[in-house]
Amino acid sequence: MVKAQSWLRRHPWALGLSVPCTTLLLLLLCNAFNTRSLLSKQVISGEPLPLLEVKIEEQETRRPDVLGATVALDPGPGVASPTSSPPACQTDDLDKFRPAYGKYILSKKKEDKPLRSLLQPMSDPGGIPAAIADILAKPLKRKVGASIAVHPPKFYALANFLHDWIRCPAAFEALSLWVVFISQKDLMLFREALQCISPGFPELWNPVVAQAPKHGWMRQAGSGNQYIAAYKKYAGIAAIMDRGEEEYGLMLDAEISIYDMHTKARTGTACGAGGPWSRLLDKIRALEAGQAFPAARVSSTLTTYNFGNFLKSGKDYDMFLIRENAQFVLKQANIQSCKSKGCRMVEEQIKNSLWSWWTDIPWLSLAVARRMMMHLSGKTEEVESVKDWGGLMRSLRFPRFEYLAYQQYCVMHEGFRFRDVTDVTMEAKWGSYLEDPQHGSRLAELNPMWASAETVVRSEEKHILPLSVEAPPLLIFHTDHEDMRYTTAGKRYKELWEKLILDLLVRHKRTDWDSKTIK
């Protein structure tokens, strides 16, 4: 050691030379072993960095300043940290994707204009429209949060709706979005793809990675996807309850759009001050005060399900699903053993196949949802003592068509009832009368807060009573139906997302989705 120090005193130039040599050696090692990608925050590896399970008491996550305004988010257990620096688009390796992407960016065709509007980099400061920045500059206390379950085949639909939401100031101000993924990998995949498709798009929604159920995830195929979606929607509701600011929750799929942006009846006023979206909270409170869920009988003749070895009518199949939810709420198979007035009403619902799922926007009182979770989990402590609702629900296997369970709990325990509106809507073919209404239906008299793409088409073509102009729907669901006409860019946007997601899956060496299952 002494000899080395003596040598350095006689040759001081060696110390200066050692710094650049050491730096060069480290760079060569990083390149040789691909460790640079592990150090960079902008490159997404096949195994995303662990950054999502954040406790409220451990960290307050703050989004970047927006024109002087700071938006705070306290993520609860299972809520992912918002990314202040979205991952860079890894287009250098996406040789198959870039030509298709560039074709629409550069196209001068009139029909490509809507698609180009979704592909161009965000021009506003921080990617945030001025009207939204004005909202963020003031204290924002939303009372309604939407839990949106999503998986890779529906990433395009979520992106479609995010563009609607951020262009609709009243919707943005009234509704917080909680997007639920099954894994960190899926969240990171969506983040990366969104930055490829819409560079600079801000993350003003709340990402949630559902805590895995104790019994494990079901296979992502067939009815397994229905059970997974049900669990994820309640996981999103649990995350909203953990934050504790909202009064109501919505349980939604990703295939939705804003009604006033895409229909022939659009007025351009729904997203402004005093428009229908600004009355969202009041409308939900009115529905809760009415203590009734609209429902209609499902026909035994209009639709048949072919299960291979046997057939079921729409009525028979829906009776099975209604019973499945009732058994879940009662926590027993024998429904007749419950003698309460509410249980008798649920029995009648099953007997008459009164379908109440998605007959209006699927809202929940979060106070009631907390009591429901306690009942289902068998807990006896005070509701206020629960700090991790996502953890509490991990032992539950929620049934398909999950909103039925909430409705039935309200009927059994909260004084609600089912309101038979069959005389107004006509019999449903196979589910909600909003999903595939019969010609001649007067469902518009009920002023639903949302409607399916099929309902909007029949209204526009005058096969059913026209939807209300004074109290129009706020959302369209099933936007993947009817040739995707109620989205900004239609099928071409979906195809572009599919191409990109498949390329990214290959890049990240993921084999859980392929060209058949991603569609």
N, C-alpha and C positions, 0 to 999 in steps of 0.2 A: 504493500500500500504506500509506504514511504518512498520507494523507488519510483512508483507511478507518478506520485505528486511531484517529485523532483524532475522527472522527464517532462511533465507538462509545463513546468516553470521554464525549462530550457527551450520548449517547442510550443509556444502559446497558440500558433496558427492551427494546431491539431484540434484544439477545443472548438474553434469556429467551424472547422470542416465537419466535425462529427454531427452537428445538428442537421444540416441538409442531407447527409448520408443516411442518418437514422430515419428521417422523414421519408426519403425515397424508398428505403427498405420496407417501411410499414405500408406504404402505398402499394408496393408490389405484392406484399403478402395479402392485403385486402383484396386485390384484384384476383390473385391466384385462388384464394379460398372463398371468394364471394362474400366476405364479411362486411363489405361496405353497405350492402342492402340491409343487414341487421342493425347497422348503426343509424341508417337514415330513417327519419320519421315519414318520408314521403314514398317509400317503396313498400308495397304490401307483399309479404312473403306468404308461402303456402300455409304457415302457422302464424296467424296474426299475433302481434304483441299483446300480452295480457294487460288490459287497461279498463275493463268494464265493470267489475263488481265493486262498486263504490258505496260506502256507507254514508248516511247523512252526517253523522257526527264526526266522520273522519275528514271530510273534504267538502268545500263548497266550490262547485265548478261554475265559472263565469264565462259567458260567451264574449268574444271580442267586442270592443266598443263599436257602436254604430252611430256615426255622426254625433259623437258625444254622449250617447246613451249606452248604458251597460245593462244587459239582461242577465239576471241571476237565475241559476237553476240548482236546486238541491236534489241531486239524484238519490233515490232510495235504494234499498237492496235490489239487485237485478236490473237497475236502470243504468244504461251505458253512459259514459262520459261523452258529452258533445265534443266534436272535434273542432278546435279553433283553426287548425290548418288542414283542410281536407286533403286526402291523399292525391298525389299527382296522377294524371291519366297515363297509364303505362302503354302508350300507343307505339313506342318504338318496336315492340315485339308483336304488334297486332296487325300483321301484314294483310290478313284477310278482311279485317274490319275497316281499315282506313279508307280503301277505295269507296266502299258503300257510304261511309260517313261523309267523305268529301264530296261525293256526287250530289247529296242533298244540300250541303252547304253552298255549293257553287251553282246549283241549278237556278235557272231563271224562269222555270215553268211556274205558272200561276198556282197549279195544284200542289206545288212543293212549298209554297209560302208558309202555310201553317206549321209544317214540319221544320222549316228553317228557323221559325220563331222559337222552337224548343231546343235547337242545336247550337245557336249562337252563344258565345260567351256572355255572361251577365254584364251589362253595360253600366248598371247603377253602382254607386260607391259601395264596396263590400258585397256586391251582388244583391243588394236589398233595394227594392223599389222605394221611391221617396215617400209614398203614402204609408208604407209599412214602417219605414224609419221614423215617421212622425208618431206612429202608434207606440213604437218601442221607446221613444224619448220620454214617455210618461209612464207612471206605474201601471202595469198590466196585470189585472187580476181576473183571469178567466174563471168562469164557474162551470164550464162544460168541457170535458176532455174526451177525445175519441181514441179508443183502443183499436188499432188497425193491425190485424194479423197478416203477415206477408211471408212468402217464400220465393226462391229465385224465379219460378215460372211467372210470377205476378209482379216482378220488380218494375216492369214497364208501366203497369197500371198505377202503382204507387207514385212513380215519377210523374205520370200524367196528372194525378190529383194534387201533388205538391205544387205543380205549376199553377193549377187553378187556385189553390188556397192562397198562395203568395200574391196572386193578382186580384184577390177579392178582399179588400181591407176589412169589411164588416165580418166576413167569415174568419179572417185571421185574428181579429180582436175578440171574437166570441168563442172560438174553439181552439183549444190546444190539441196537438196531435201526438199520440204515443204509439210509435211504430214498433211492433213486437216481432223479433226474430228468434229462431230456434237456437242459434249459436252465434258466437263472435265471428266465425268465418263468414256467415251469411251477411252479417252487418257490414263487415269490412268489404265484402264483395259488392254490396249495394253502394257503399260510399265511393268506392273506386270507379264503378261503372257510371254513377251519376256525374262524376267529375269528367269522365270521358265524353258523355253525351251532352251535358250542360255545364261547361267549365265555369267555376266560380259560384255555382248555385249554393246559397247559404243553408246551413243546417240549423234551422229555427224550430225544428220538430224535436221530439224527445225520443231517442233510441232506447229500446228496452230489449235485453236478452233474457228470455224467460228462464227462470230457474228450472232445471230439469225435474220432472215428476219423479217421486221415489220409486214408482214402478217402472220407470224408464220410458223413453219415447217409443211410440208405435212406428211401424214402417210407414214411410212417406209415400203411400200409394193407396188408391181406392178409398174405402171408408176410413182407413188410417189417417188420411189427410183431414178428414172431417173431425175426428177426435183431437188431432193435434191443433187444428184451428180453434176448436172450442177452448182448449186449455190455454192457448196463447192469448185469446181475447180476454179471458179472466185474468191472465197474468198481467195484461196491460191495465185492466181495472185495478188490480192489486197495486201496481206501480203508481197509479193516480192517487189511490187512497193513501199510500205511503207518504206522498208529498203533502197531501192534506189541504190543498187550496181549492180544489174543484168541489162542486155540489152534486154534479151529475156526470155520468159517463155514458158513452155510446159504444156499442160493440159492432164494428164494421169490417167488411172485407175491403180489399184494396181497389176493387173495380168500381170506383165511384167517380163522379164528376159533379160540378156545380151546375145546377139546372139552368140558371139564368145566363149561362155563358154559351150554351150549346143547342138550345131548342128554338123552334120557330117562334115560340111565344116570348122569347127573351126581351126584356125591356131595358136592361142595362142599369136598373135601379136597385137590384137586390143586394149588391155589394156596397152600396153607399149608406151614409148616415140616415137612419130612420127607415131603411129598407127591410125586407123580410129577414135577412141574416142578423140584423141587429136585434130582432125579437126572438132569437133562438131560445134564450133562457126563459123568457116569459111563456113561450109555447110549451116547453117541457114542464114547467111548473103547473100550467093549466092541465096538462095530461095527467100529472100526478094527482092533482086535486080532484079530477074526475073519477079516479080509482076504478078505471075500466079499461080493459084491453080489447080492441076490436078483433073479432074472429068470424070466420065464415066456414060453413060446412064444406068438406071436400067431397067431390062427386065419386060415386062408385062405378060410373060408366064412361066418363070423359077421357080417362087416361088409364093405361095398363102398364105395369112394370114387368119386364121379362127377366126372371132370375135364373133362366136356364131350365131347371127342373120344374119350376112352377111359376105361375103368374100372380101378381097382386094388383088390385085396383089402387088408384091414388088414395082412396079412403082407407083401405086396409093398411097400406104402407104407412100413412101418416098416423093412424091410430097406434101403430107399433111405436113410432117415434115419440108420440105424446106420452104413451105409457112409460117408455124408457126414462124420460125426464122426470115423470112423477115418482117413479120408484127411486130415482136418485135423490130427489128432494125429501121423500119420506124415509129414505135409508132402509127400505125393506121392499120386498117383492109384492106383498099382499096389500094392495091399496084399500081393499074393503075393511081392513082392520082399523083404519082411521075413521072415526065417526063424526068429526067436526063438520060444520057447515062448509068450510072451505074445501075440505076433502071431497065432500059430496059434489061440489061444483067441478072439481077436477075430474071426478068420475064421469060426470055428464060430458065434460069436454072430450074425454076418451071415447065414450059411447057414441057421441054424435060426430066424432072426428072434426071438432071445431079447431081449425088451424089458426093460431094467433102469432106465429113467428113471422116477422117482417111484414105485418099488416100495417105497420107504421114504423118510423125510425126507431131502432132498438135502444131505448134509453133506460138507464138505471139510476135510481137514487142511491148515492154512495153510502148514505146512512143505513139504508135497508140492505145494501150489498154487504156491509160489514156484519150486520146481524145474521144474514144468510150464511156467510162464511163461517161464523162462529157455530151456527147450528149444524152445518154440514161436517165440520171438523170435530164436533163433540166437545169443544172447549167451553169452560164455565167461567173463566175470568172476565173481567170487565173489558169491553170493546176498546176503551181508551188505552189499555195496557199493551195492545198489540202494536209492535213497531216494524214488523216484517210480514206484511200480508202475503207477499209472494212465497215466503217460506212456509207460512201456515197452510197454504192451499196445495202444497206439493204432494200430499198424500191423497188428493182427490183425483178421480178420473171423471172429468166432466163429460156428459153425454153430448152426442151430436145435436145440432140445432139448439145450442146452449141457452139462447135467450128464453126458450120455453121454460127452463128450470127457474129462472128469475121470476117470470110471470106466475108460475104455479106457486112459488114460495109466497109471493105477494097475495095470491088468492087464499092460500092456506093460513097465512100468519099476519097479513097486513090489511085485511078488510077489502081487498080488491075483488073484482068479478070479471067474467068474460062477457062481452057485449056481442051478441049474435047479430051481425050485419048482413046476413046472407040475402035478405030481401032487397038490400040496396046493391050489393056487389055481384049477386048471382053466385052460384056454387063455384068454388075453386076447382081447377082441374087436377092439380097434384101438389099444391103447397099454398103459398099466399096468393090471394086474389090479385095482389099487386104484381106478381111475377109473370102471370100469363092470363090476363083478364079475358073473360068471355065478351064477345060482341054484345053490346047493349048494356053493359055494366054501368051503374051510376056511382062508381066508387069515388068520383070527383066530389060528390056531396060531402064526403068525410074529410075533405081537405088534408090529405096525408102530407107529412113533412118530407117524405121522399117517395119516389116512384121508380119502377124499373124501366129499362130501355124499351121493353115491350109495351108497357103501359103508355109511355110517351108517344110511341109510334101510333098506337091505336087511338090515342087522343088527337094527335095531329091529323090522322086520316079519318077522324070522325066515326070510328067504329064503336067508341064509347063516349060518354059524356065528356066534353072538354074539361081539362084540369083548370082549377081556379086561377084567375088573373089577380084577384085581390089577395088570396092566400095561397100562392103557388108553392110547390115542393121546393125544398132547399137543395136536395141532392138527387142525383140519378144513380141507381145501383144497377148491377149487371151491365156495365158499360162495355164489356167484352162481347155482348150480344148485339144483334141488329147491325151487323157489319161495322161495329165500333163507330157509328155515326155521331155519337154524343161525346166524342173526345176531340181534342184539338187536332191531332194529326192522323188518327185512324190506324189502319193496319200497318202502314209503312213504319210508323214509330215502333210498334210492337216487333216487327221483323228486325229492325235495327238493334233493338235491345237483345233479342234472342241471339243474333249473330255475335254481339259483343260479349254477352254472358258466357256463351259457349267457348269463345276464345280465351276469356279470363279463367274459366274452369280448367281448361287445358294448361294454361300458363301456370296455374297454382297447383297442378297435379291433383285436382279433385275429380273423383269418379262417381260422386253421389248423384249427379245429374248428367243427362246426355241429350242428344238432339231429339229423342223421342219424348222424354219426360219434361224437357224445359218448355215445350209448347203448351 
